[in-house]
Amino acid sequence: MILVTGANGFVGHRLTADLRAQEQIIRTVGRTTRSADIVIDAIDGRTDWREALKGIDRIVHLAARVHMMKDSASDPLEAFRTVNRDGTLHLAREAAAAGVRRFVFISTLKVNGETRQDGNTAEMTWDVGFLVRFVDERSTFECGDVMFTGSPAGTAQGTGLFLKPGDVVEAEVDGIGILRNTVGPKLAR
């Protein structure tokens, strides 16, 4: 079974629809029961994921702190790190302990051809060697596996540049290719 976090978000909404169309068995996590099987309101280094992880063998982790138009946090950068760094690492550790075989973490890189995120491994919180060892101790790498390592600076959280209908979002991996999607109209709720 596949666990999708951030199921009520822009990418999560589309991904869950596609997985269901492929008749994949999924469990969704979001902030409301309207959009998710399991509600987890806050993600940080202490979130209890045990119920969500029961019977899960793959995770697509999309939940993140982004698009905060009127941020009320006293320290928005620390709040961003609490969710996106600490929360993701905690989920990865709990997933490994629960026997989850695959953990995929996705982030946006370019919008309308403009680089919004341009980081390299020297800027990462944990170096590549640590991340590979961490995953390898808990899972088996197979040909074609991809390990996403997080999001460099440049998200809407820090720039104020938010996605809108018609924007073209691209994620590129040198030597592999480009994943390109166009933001559709806002769905009526």
N, C-alpha and C positions, 0 to 999 in steps of 0.2 A: 504494500500500500504506500502511496505517496502522500507526504504531508506538505502542504503549501502554506507558508506563512505570508502575511500581507495579502491575503486573498481578496480583500476589498479595495486594493490599490489599483493603479493604472495597469501595470503589467500583470498583477495577480488575477484581476478580473478576467482578462483575456486568456491567460494561461489555464485557469481552471475550466473555462468554457471549452478550450481546445482539448484538454485532457479528458473531460467528460465525453466530448464528441468521439474521442478515440476509445471510449469505454474503459478508460483507466479507473482503477479504484483509488479515490483520493479522500483525504480529510483536510479540511481547510481551517486555518486559524486567522482570525481577524478581530476587530474591535467591537463588532456588533453581531448578534445572532442572526440578523437579517442577511448578512453576507458570509457567515462562517459557521462551521460545525462546532468549533470550540472558540470561546471568547477569551482572549488574553489582553487585558487592557494596557498593561505596562510591561515593556521588555527591558531587562537590565541584567546585571550579573547574579540576580537572585530569583529570577522567574522560575516557577515550578512548571516544567514541561512534561512531567511524568505521564499525565493523562493523555496529552496530545501525542506522545511518542509510542503508546501501546500499539503493537502490531505494525509499526512503520519500518520500512526498509530503505526508503529514499526520502530526502527532504529537498525541496526547492525553497530557499530562504529569501524572501523578498521584503519582509517587514523591515522598515527603517524609519528613522526620524527625518522626514523631508517635508518640503512645501509648507513651512510654518509662516504664514503671512503675518500673523499678529502674535509673535512669540512672546509668551509671558514669563519664560524661564529667566531667573536672575543671571544665569550664565549659559546662554544658548549653546556655546561650543561644548561645554562640559555635558550638557543634556544630550547633545548630538553624539558625543563619544560614549556616554553611558548606554544608549540604545544600540548604536551601530557597531561599536567595538566590543564593549563589555557584554552586551546582550547576545551578540552573535557568537562570541567565543564561548559563553556559558551554554548556549544552545548546542554548539558543536560538541562540547564536552559531555553534556547530558545525552546527546544523540549517540555518541560513541559508547557511553556506558550502557545504553539501551540496545546496542547491537545494530544500529542503523548502518547500512552498507555504503550509502552515497549521500553526500552533502554538497549541494550546489548553491552558491551565493552569487546573486546577479546584481549588477549595477549599470547605470547609464554612463556613456562616455561622450558622445557628440550629439548636437542638436543643430539641424539645418546646415550641416557641414562645418559648423563652428566648434572647435575643441572646447568642451566645457570642463573636461577632466584630463589632465596630462601629467600623470605621476610615473615614477619608476620604482623599482624594488628597493632602492637605497632610501626611499622616504617611508617605507612601510614600518608599522609598529613592531611587527614580528618579521624577521627575515625569512626568505624562501626556504632555507634549510630547516629552520624550526618548524615551519608550516608543513613541509613535506614529511618530516619525521613524525609530527603530531598525527597527521592523517594515516601515515603508513603503519604506525603502531596500532591503529584501530581498524584498518581496512586494507584491502588489497587493491593496488592500482592495476588497472587493466588497460590494454591498448585502446586509445581513443578517449580515456578519461580526461576530464578537464577539472582543474581545481581553481575556483575563483577565490581571490585573496582579499577582497574588500574594495573600498571606494576611495580614491584620492580626492583632494580638495577640488571644488568646482561645482558641487551640487547646488541646487536652487536655495538650499538652506543658507549658504554663504553668499550667493551672488544676487539673489532676488529674481533670477530669470527662470520663470516657471513655464512648464509645457502648456501648449494650447493647441486646439484642433488645427490640423494641417502641418504641424511641426514634423520633421523627419528625424527620427532618433536612430543613431548608428552605434553599434559596438563592433570594434575591429580588433582582430588578433593578427599581428604580422605573420605572413606566411600561410595563414589559414583562410581568412576571408572576413567579410563584413555581414553582420546581421542588421537589416534595415527595416524599420517599421514606421508607418505614418500614424500620427495621433488622430483618432477619429473624433466625431462630434461627441459632446458630453451626453451621456445617456440619461434619459429621464428616469427619475426614481419614484 
